[in-house]
Amino acid sequence: MNSYTNCLVILLLILYQQIYDTGMMSNDFEEAFSSFLERKEYDEAESALFSMVRIAFLVGWKAAGGEPPVPQKLFELIRCGATDSRVNKPDPPTE
């Protein structure tokens, strides 16, 4: 996580608080906010915020005596084609 992303997250939180306190939810604001949500910078800030929350949760989890999570595969790529030994073989019977 770089310092640009950290600053962006802090700026977003401050701006949100300012807008929430003053009730400035105009159509112009909604259009500008919608446009911001579609930008790469928002994706980076959202990812950084999620990482910070996850790390904080993990630290609390470990402090409470929990075991750290075991790394798992998120997905597996399966290549099907003429060189795949599983092509044109029947599925194993299910009970």
Secondary structure, 3 states (H helix, E strand, C coil): CCHHHHHHHHHHHHHHHHHHHHCCCCHHHHHHHHHHHCCHHHHHHHHHHHHHHHHHHHHHHHHCCCCCCCCCCCCCCCCCCCCCCCCCCCCCCCC
